[in-house]
Amino acid sequence: LGQSLFKEYGNVFTRTAFVSDRKKDRSLMLKMLSLIHSNPDLRSLGVWYDEFLTPTEVFTKEIKESIANSSFVLMLITPNTLEKGNYIITDEYPQAGEHHKQIIGILSNTSEADARQYFPDINIFLELDDSDLPLKLQNAMGIEPVNSTDHTIYYRLGLCYLSGINV
């Protein structure tokens, strides 16, 4: 798709989430995204994560802009996330706070008490292995179901999924 269609079709997403995760936990993050998109009502949630940054892009600048432009931050919190001095603790979490973003902590193999030591401003914690995770995320983000009578939305969502725009 050309740049103008990329932007136009990307506007079909009613909310966007910046996904914060450690590369060490990429398989868990992909599991989380799969669960999110398994809920038809969350298909209008655009997601951004750093997998597709090109070598010519400035990593830190892209991260900052993506956090600033997101509706929410979904932070996958694992024992790896709680390692001192990592980029999530030093940069992503403070930037989300600076931009007053709601952060939803998704816990995997760690406790809420441990996560709160590093991320005291997170108000919502959910468990990655909770079978109701997609519904709980939908409620936490206030996402309404896609209008099922507007076939143009489904067409554009389909093109976004096909082209990898915000999914």
Rosetta constraint file for C-alpha pairs under 8 A:
AtomPair CA 1 CA 5 HARMONIC 6.01 0.50
AtomPair CA 1 CA 6 HARMONIC 5.90 0.50
AtomPair CA 1 CA 163 HARMONIC 7.62 0.50
AtomPair CA 2 CA 6 HARMONIC 5.98 0.50
AtomPair CA 3 CA 7 HARMONIC 6.29 0.50
AtomPair CA 4 CA 8 HARMONIC 6.16 0.50
AtomPair CA 5 CA 9 HARMONIC 5.80 0.50
AtomPair CA 6 CA 10 HARMONIC 5.92 0.50
AtomPair CA 6 CA 165 HARMONIC 7.27 0.50
AtomPair CA 7 CA 11 HARMONIC 6.38 0.50
AtomPair CA 8 CA 12 HARMONIC 7.55 0.50
AtomPair CA 9 CA 156 HARMONIC 5.64 0.50
AtomPair CA 9 CA 157 HARMONIC 7.38 0.50
AtomPair CA 9 CA 159 HARMONIC 7.64 0.50
AtomPair CA 9 CA 160 HARMONIC 6.63 0.50
AtomPair CA 10 CA 46 HARMONIC 7.97 0.50
AtomPair CA 10 CA 160 HARMONIC 6.87 0.50
AtomPair CA 10 CA 165 HARMONIC 6.43 0.50
AtomPair CA 10 CA 166 HARMONIC 6.95 0.50
AtomPair CA 12 CA 44 HARMONIC 6.91 0.50
AtomPair CA 12 CA 153 HARMONIC 6.54 0.50
AtomPair CA 12 CA 156 HARMONIC 6.82 0.50
AtomPair CA 12 CA 157 HARMONIC 6.68 0.50
AtomPair CA 13 CA 44 HARMONIC 4.64 0.50
AtomPair CA 13 CA 45 HARMONIC 5.51 0.50
AtomPair CA 13 CA 46 HARMONIC 5.46 0.50
AtomPair CA 13 CA 157 HARMONIC 7.92 0.50
AtomPair CA 14 CA 44 HARMONIC 5.79 0.50
AtomPair CA 14 CA 45 HARMONIC 6.28 0.50
AtomPair CA 14 CA 46 HARMONIC 7.67 0.50
AtomPair CA 14 CA 143 HARMONIC 7.68 0.50
AtomPair CA 15 CA 44 HARMONIC 7.01 0.50
AtomPair CA 15 CA 45 HARMONIC 5.13 0.50
AtomPair CA 15 CA 46 HARMONIC 6.20 0.50
AtomPair CA 15 CA 70 HARMONIC 7.58 0.50
AtomPair CA 15 CA 71 HARMONIC 5.71 0.50
AtomPair CA 15 CA 72 HARMONIC 7.90 0.50
AtomPair CA 15 CA 143 HARMONIC 7.46 0.50
AtomPair CA 16 CA 45 HARMONIC 5.47 0.50
AtomPair CA 16 CA 46 HARMONIC 4.40 0.50
AtomPair CA 16 CA 47 HARMONIC 5.46 0.50
AtomPair CA 16 CA 48 HARMONIC 7.48 0.50
AtomPair CA 16 CA 70 HARMONIC 5.11 0.50
AtomPair CA 16 CA 71 HARMONIC 5.11 0.50
AtomPair CA 16 CA 72 HARMONIC 6.55 0.50
AtomPair CA 16 CA 166 HARMONIC 7.90 0.50
AtomPair CA 17 CA 45 HARMONIC 7.11 0.50
AtomPair CA 17 CA 46 HARMONIC 6.20 0.50
AtomPair CA 17 CA 47 HARMONIC 4.77 0.50
AtomPair CA 17 CA 48 HARMONIC 6.23 0.50
AtomPair CA 17 CA 70 HARMONIC 5.37 0.50
AtomPair CA 17 CA 71 HARMONIC 5.77 0.50
AtomPair CA 17 CA 72 HARMONIC 4.75 0.50
AtomPair CA 17 CA 73 HARMONIC 5.39 0.50
AtomPair CA 17 CA 74 HARMONIC 6.34 0.50
AtomPair CA 18 CA 47 HARMONIC 5.96 0.50
AtomPair CA 18 CA 48 HARMONIC 4.96 0.50
AtomPair CA 18 CA 49 HARMONIC 6.24 0.50
AtomPair CA 18 CA 66 HARMONIC 6.58 0.50
AtomPair CA 18 CA 67 HARMONIC 5.87 0.50
AtomPair CA 18 CA 70 HARMONIC 5.78 0.50
AtomPair CA 18 CA 71 HARMONIC 7.80 0.50
AtomPair CA 18 CA 72 HARMONIC 6.27 0.50
AtomPair CA 18 CA 73 HARMONIC 4.73 0.50
AtomPair CA 18 CA 74 HARMONIC 6.10 0.50
AtomPair CA 19 CA 47 HARMONIC 6.78 0.50
AtomPair CA 19 CA 48 HARMONIC 5.95 0.50
AtomPair CA 19 CA 49 HARMONIC 5.20 0.50
AtomPair CA 19 CA 73 HARMONIC 5.93 0.50
AtomPair CA 19 CA 74 HARMONIC 4.88 0.50
AtomPair CA 19 CA 75 HARMONIC 5.97 0.50
AtomPair CA 19 CA 76 HARMONIC 7.57 0.50
AtomPair CA 20 CA 49 HARMONIC 7.01 0.50
AtomPair CA 20 CA 73 HARMONIC 6.98 0.50
AtomPair CA 20 CA 74 HARMONIC 6.07 0.50
AtomPair CA 20 CA 75 HARMONIC 4.63 0.50
AtomPair CA 20 CA 76 HARMONIC 6.15 0.50
AtomPair CA 20 CA 88 HARMONIC 7.00 0.50
AtomPair CA 20 CA 92 HARMONIC 7.37 0.50
AtomPair CA 21 CA 25 HARMONIC 6.61 0.50
AtomPair CA 21 CA 26 HARMONIC 7.14 0.50
AtomPair CA 21 CA 29 HARMONIC 6.80 0.50
AtomPair CA 21 CA 75 HARMONIC 6.24 0.50
AtomPair CA 21 CA 76 HARMONIC 5.29 0.50
AtomPair CA 21 CA 77 HARMONIC 7.34 0.50
AtomPair CA 21 CA 81 HARMONIC 7.28 0.50
AtomPair CA 21 CA 88 HARMONIC 7.42 0.50
AtomPair CA 22 CA 26 HARMONIC 6.75 0.50
AtomPair CA 22 CA 80 HARMONIC 6.92 0.50
AtomPair CA 22 CA 81 HARMONIC 6.34 0.50
AtomPair CA 22 CA 88 HARMONIC 7.65 0.50
AtomPair CA 24 CA 80 HARMONIC 7.19 0.50
AtomPair CA 25 CA 29 HARMONIC 6.32 0.50
AtomPair CA 25 CA 78 HARMONIC 7.74 0.50
AtomPair CA 25 CA 80 HARMONIC 7.49 0.50
AtomPair CA 26 CA 30 HARMONIC 6.15 0.50
AtomPair CA 27 CA 31 HARMONIC 6.25 0.50
AtomPair CA 28 CA 32 HARMONIC 6.24 0.50
AtomPair CA 29 CA 33 HARMONIC 6.28 0.50
AtomPair CA 29 CA 76 HARMONIC 6.81 0.50
AtomPair CA 30 CA 34 HARMONIC 6.09 0.50
AtomPair CA 31 CA 35 HARMONIC 6.24 0.50
AtomPair CA 32 CA 36 HARMONIC 6.21 0.50
AtomPair CA 32 CA 128 HARMONIC 6.69 0.50
AtomPair CA 33 CA 37 HARMONIC 6.14 0.50
AtomPair CA 34 CA 38 HARMONIC 6.04 0.50
AtomPair CA 35 CA 39 HARMONIC 7.09 0.50
AtomPair CA 35 CA 133 HARMONIC 7.53 0.50
AtomPair CA 35 CA 134 HARMONIC 6.25 0.50
AtomPair CA 36 CA 42 HARMONIC 6.34 0.50
AtomPair CA 36 CA 43 HARMONIC 7.88 0.50
AtomPair CA 36 CA 133 HARMONIC 7.76 0.50
AtomPair CA 36 CA 134 HARMONIC 5.19 0.50
AtomPair CA 36 CA 137 HARMONIC 7.93 0.50
AtomPair CA 37 CA 42 HARMONIC 5.97 0.50
AtomPair CA 37 CA 43 HARMONIC 5.60 0.50
AtomPair CA 38 CA 42 HARMONIC 7.81 0.50
AtomPair CA 38 CA 134 HARMONIC 7.68 0.50
AtomPair CA 39 CA 43 HARMONIC 6.89 0.50
AtomPair CA 39 CA 134 HARMONIC 6.11 0.50
AtomPair CA 39 CA 135 HARMONIC 7.52 0.50
AtomPair CA 40 CA 145 HARMONIC 7.65 0.50
AtomPair CA 40 CA 146 HARMONIC 7.99 0.50
AtomPair CA 41 CA 138 HARMONIC 7.57 0.50
AtomPair CA 41 CA 143 HARMONIC 7.51 0.50
AtomPair CA 41 CA 144 HARMONIC 6.85 0.50
AtomPair CA 41 CA 145 HARMONIC 4.45 0.50
AtomPair CA 41 CA 146 HARMONIC 6.03 0.50
AtomPair CA 42 CA 134 HARMONIC 7.64 0.50
AtomPair CA 42 CA 138 HARMONIC 6.59 0.50
AtomPair CA 42 CA 143 HARMONIC 7.11 0.50
AtomPair CA 42 CA 145 HARMONIC 7.25 0.50
AtomPair CA 43 CA 146 HARMONIC 7.74 0.50
AtomPair CA 43 CA 157 HARMONIC 7.74 0.50
AtomPair CA 44 CA 146 HARMONIC 6.66 0.50
AtomPair CA 44 CA 157 HARMONIC 7.35 0.50
AtomPair CA 45 CA 143 HARMONIC 7.91 0.50
AtomPair CA 46 CA 165 HARMONIC 7.94 0.50
AtomPair CA 46 CA 166 HARMONIC 4.63 0.50
AtomPair CA 46 CA 167 HARMONIC 5.72 0.50
AtomPair CA 47 CA 166 HARMONIC 4.88 0.50
AtomPair CA 47 CA 167 HARMONIC 5.33 0.50
AtomPair CA 48 CA 66 HARMONIC 7.22 0.50
AtomPair CA 48 CA 166 HARMONIC 5.78 0.50
AtomPair CA 48 CA 167 HARMONIC 7.16 0.50
AtomPair CA 50 CA 63 HARMONIC 7.72 0.50
AtomPair CA 53 CA 57 HARMONIC 6.38 0.50
AtomPair CA 53 CA 59 HARMONIC 7.28 0.50
AtomPair CA 57 CA 62 HARMONIC 7.12 0.50
AtomPair CA 58 CA 62 HARMONIC 6.13 0.50
AtomPair CA 59 CA 63 HARMONIC 6.21 0.50
AtomPair CA 60 CA 64 HARMONIC 6.21 0.50
AtomPair CA 61 CA 65 HARMONIC 6.17 0.50
AtomPair CA 62 CA 66 HARMONIC 5.96 0.50
AtomPair CA 63 CA 67 HARMONIC 6.14 0.50
AtomPair CA 63 CA 92 HARMONIC 7.70 0.50
AtomPair CA 64 CA 68 HARMONIC 6.16 0.50
AtomPair CA 64 CA 92 HARMONIC 7.80 0.50
AtomPair CA 64 CA 95 HARMONIC 6.97 0.50
AtomPair CA 65 CA 69 HARMONIC 6.06 0.50
AtomPair CA 66 CA 70 HARMONIC 6.04 0.50
AtomPair CA 67 CA 73 HARMONIC 7.25 0.50
AtomPair CA 67 CA 92 HARMONIC 7.86 0.50
AtomPair CA 67 CA 95 HARMONIC 7.24 0.50
AtomPair CA 67 CA 96 HARMONIC 6.30 0.50
AtomPair CA 67 CA 99 HARMONIC 7.74 0.50
AtomPair CA 68 CA 96 HARMONIC 7.49 0.50
AtomPair CA 68 CA 99 HARMONIC 6.04 0.50
AtomPair CA 70 CA 101 HARMONIC 7.87 0.50
AtomPair CA 71 CA 101 HARMONIC 6.87 0.50
AtomPair CA 71 CA 102 HARMONIC 7.67 0.50
AtomPair CA 72 CA 101 HARMONIC 5.67 0.50
AtomPair CA 72 CA 102 HARMONIC 5.25 0.50
AtomPair CA 72 CA 103 HARMONIC 6.01 0.50
AtomPair CA 72 CA 104 HARMONIC 7.54 0.50
AtomPair CA 72 CA 141 HARMONIC 7.72 0.50
AtomPair CA 73 CA 96 HARMONIC 7.18 0.50
AtomPair CA 73 CA 101 HARMONIC 6.59 0.50
AtomPair CA 73 CA 102 HARMONIC 6.26 0.50
AtomPair CA 73 CA 103 HARMONIC 4.66 0.50
AtomPair CA 73 CA 104 HARMONIC 6.24 0.50
AtomPair CA 74 CA 103 HARMONIC 5.91 0.50
AtomPair CA 74 CA 104 HARMONIC 5.02 0.50
AtomPair CA 74 CA 105 HARMONIC 6.11 0.50
AtomPair CA 74 CA 106 HARMONIC 6.96 0.50
AtomPair CA 75 CA 103 HARMONIC 6.83 0.50
AtomPair CA 75 CA 104 HARMONIC 6.10 0.50
AtomPair CA 75 CA 105 HARMONIC 4.87 0.50
AtomPair CA 75 CA 106 HARMONIC 5.87 0.50
AtomPair CA 76 CA 81 HARMONIC 7.67 0.50
AtomPair CA 76 CA 105 HARMONIC 6.07 0.50
AtomPair CA 76 CA 106 HARMONIC 4.74 0.50
AtomPair CA 76 CA 107 HARMONIC 6.16 0.50
AtomPair CA 76 CA 108 HARMONIC 7.39 0.50
AtomPair CA 77 CA 81 HARMONIC 5.42 0.50
AtomPair CA 77 CA 82 HARMONIC 7.35 0.50
AtomPair CA 77 CA 105 HARMONIC 6.37 0.50
AtomPair CA 77 CA 106 HARMONIC 5.77 0.50
AtomPair CA 77 CA 107 HARMONIC 4.92 0.50
AtomPair CA 77 CA 108 HARMONIC 6.20 0.50
AtomPair CA 77 CA 110 HARMONIC 7.24 0.50
AtomPair CA 77 CA 115 HARMONIC 7.06 0.50
AtomPair CA 78 CA 82 HARMONIC 6.72 0.50
AtomPair CA 78 CA 107 HARMONIC 6.23 0.50
AtomPair CA 78 CA 108 HARMONIC 5.16 0.50
AtomPair CA 78 CA 109 HARMONIC 5.81 0.50
AtomPair CA 78 CA 110 HARMONIC 5.63 0.50
AtomPair CA 79 CA 83 HARMONIC 6.83 0.50
AtomPair CA 79 CA 109 HARMONIC 6.81 0.50
AtomPair CA 79 CA 110 HARMONIC 6.08 0.50
AtomPair CA 81 CA 86 HARMONIC 7.31 0.50
AtomPair CA 81 CA 88 HARMONIC 7.07 0.50
AtomPair CA 81 CA 89 HARMONIC 7.75 0.50
AtomPair CA 82 CA 89 HARMONIC 7.88 0.50
AtomPair CA 82 CA 115 HARMONIC 7.19 0.50
AtomPair CA 82 CA 118 HARMONIC 7.05 0.50
AtomPair CA 84 CA 89 HARMONIC 7.38 0.50
AtomPair CA 85 CA 89 HARMONIC 6.37 0.50
AtomPair CA 85 CA 90 HARMONIC 6.15 0.50
AtomPair CA 86 CA 90 HARMONIC 6.19 0.50
AtomPair CA 87 CA 91 HARMONIC 5.36 0.50
AtomPair CA 87 CA 92 HARMONIC 6.55 0.50
AtomPair CA 88 CA 92 HARMONIC 4.68 0.50
AtomPair CA 88 CA 93 HARMONIC 5.72 0.50
AtomPair CA 89 CA 93 HARMONIC 5.66 0.50
AtomPair CA 89 CA 94 HARMONIC 7.36 0.50
AtomPair CA 89 CA 118 HARMONIC 7.26 0.50
AtomPair CA 90 CA 94 HARMONIC 6.85 0.50
AtomPair CA 91 CA 95 HARMONIC 6.06 0.50
AtomPair CA 92 CA 96 HARMONIC 6.15 0.50
AtomPair CA 93 CA 97 HARMONIC 6.41 0.50
AtomPair CA 93 CA 119 HARMONIC 7.59 0.50
AtomPair CA 94 CA 98 HARMONIC 6.20 0.50
AtomPair CA 95 CA 99 HARMONIC 6.27 0.50
AtomPair CA 96 CA 100 HARMONIC 6.13 0.50
AtomPair CA 96 CA 101 HARMONIC 5.24 0.50
AtomPair CA 96 CA 102 HARMONIC 7.75 0.50
AtomPair CA 96 CA 103 HARMONIC 7.48 0.50
AtomPair CA 97 CA 101 HARMONIC 6.07 0.50
AtomPair CA 102 CA 122 HARMONIC 7.65 0.50
AtomPair CA 103 CA 122 HARMONIC 5.69 0.50
AtomPair CA 103 CA 123 HARMONIC 7.44 0.50
AtomPair CA 103 CA 124 HARMONIC 7.30 0.50
AtomPair CA 104 CA 122 HARMONIC 6.51 0.50
AtomPair CA 104 CA 123 HARMONIC 7.20 0.50
AtomPair CA 104 CA 124 HARMONIC 5.18 0.50
AtomPair CA 104 CA 125 HARMONIC 5.96 0.50
AtomPair CA 104 CA 126 HARMONIC 7.50 0.50
AtomPair CA 105 CA 122 HARMONIC 6.74 0.50
AtomPair CA 105 CA 124 HARMONIC 6.18 0.50
AtomPair CA 105 CA 125 HARMONIC 4.59 0.50
AtomPair CA 105 CA 126 HARMONIC 6.20 0.50
AtomPair CA 106 CA 125 HARMONIC 5.86 0.50
AtomPair CA 106 CA 126 HARMONIC 4.95 0.50
AtomPair CA 106 CA 127 HARMONIC 5.52 0.50
AtomPair CA 106 CA 128 HARMONIC 5.73 0.50
AtomPair CA 107 CA 111 HARMONIC 7.03 0.50
AtomPair CA 107 CA 112 HARMONIC 7.30 0.50
AtomPair CA 107 CA 125 HARMONIC 6.83 0.50
AtomPair CA 107 CA 126 HARMONIC 6.04 0.50
AtomPair CA 107 CA 127 HARMONIC 4.79 0.50
AtomPair CA 107 CA 128 HARMONIC 5.72 0.50
AtomPair CA 108 CA 127 HARMONIC 6.34 0.50
AtomPair CA 108 CA 128 HARMONIC 5.66 0.50
AtomPair CA 108 CA 129 HARMONIC 7.36 0.50
AtomPair CA 110 CA 114 HARMONIC 6.79 0.50
AtomPair CA 110 CA 115 HARMONIC 7.24 0.50
AtomPair CA 111 CA 115 HARMONIC 6.30 0.50
AtomPair CA 112 CA 116 HARMONIC 6.07 0.50
AtomPair CA 112 CA 125 HARMONIC 6.92 0.50
AtomPair CA 113 CA 117 HARMONIC 6.72 0.50
AtomPair CA 114 CA 118 HARMONIC 7.44 0.50
AtomPair CA 115 CA 119 HARMONIC 5.92 0.50
AtomPair CA 115 CA 120 HARMONIC 7.78 0.50
AtomPair CA 116 CA 120 HARMONIC 4.63 0.50
AtomPair CA 116 CA 121 HARMONIC 7.76 0.50
AtomPair CA 116 CA 122 HARMONIC 7.38 0.50
AtomPair CA 124 CA 140 HARMONIC 7.93 0.50
AtomPair CA 126 CA 130 HARMONIC 7.61 0.50
AtomPair CA 126 CA 133 HARMONIC 7.03 0.50
AtomPair CA 126 CA 136 HARMONIC 7.86 0.50
AtomPair CA 127 CA 133 HARMONIC 7.04 0.50
AtomPair CA 128 CA 133 HARMONIC 6.71 0.50
AtomPair CA 129 CA 133 HARMONIC 7.53 0.50
AtomPair CA 132 CA 136 HARMONIC 6.09 0.50
AtomPair CA 133 CA 137 HARMONIC 6.02 0.50
AtomPair CA 134 CA 138 HARMONIC 6.16 0.50
AtomPair CA 135 CA 139 HARMONIC 6.24 0.50
AtomPair CA 136 CA 140 HARMONIC 6.04 0.50
AtomPair CA 137 CA 141 HARMONIC 6.01 0.50
AtomPair CA 138 CA 142 HARMONIC 5.89 0.50
AtomPair CA 138 CA 143 HARMONIC 5.33 0.50
AtomPair CA 138 CA 144 HARMONIC 7.79 0.50
AtomPair CA 139 CA 143 HARMONIC 6.69 0.50
AtomPair CA 146 CA 153 HARMONIC 7.98 0.50
AtomPair CA 147 CA 153 HARMONIC 7.79 0.50
AtomPair CA 150 CA 154 HARMONIC 7.19 0.50
AtomPair CA 151 CA 155 HARMONIC 6.18 0.50
AtomPair CA 152 CA 156 HARMONIC 6.15 0.50
AtomPair CA 153 CA 157 HARMONIC 5.98 0.50
AtomPair CA 154 CA 158 HARMONIC 5.93 0.50
AtomPair CA 155 CA 159 HARMONIC 6.33 0.50
AtomPair CA 156 CA 160 HARMONIC 6.18 0.50
AtomPair CA 157 CA 161 HARMONIC 6.19 0.50
AtomPair CA 158 CA 162 HARMONIC 6.02 0.50
AtomPair CA 159 CA 163 HARMONIC 5.90 0.50
AtomPair CA 160 CA 164 HARMONIC 5.65 0.50
AtomPair CA 160 CA 165 HARMONIC 4.66 0.50
AtomPair CA 160 CA 166 HARMONIC 7.08 0.50
AtomPair CA 160 CA 167 HARMONIC 7.29 0.50
AtomPair CA 161 CA 165 HARMONIC 6.32 0.50
AtomPair CA 161 CA 166 HARMONIC 7.88 0.50
AtomPair CA 161 CA 167 HARMONIC 6.12 0.50
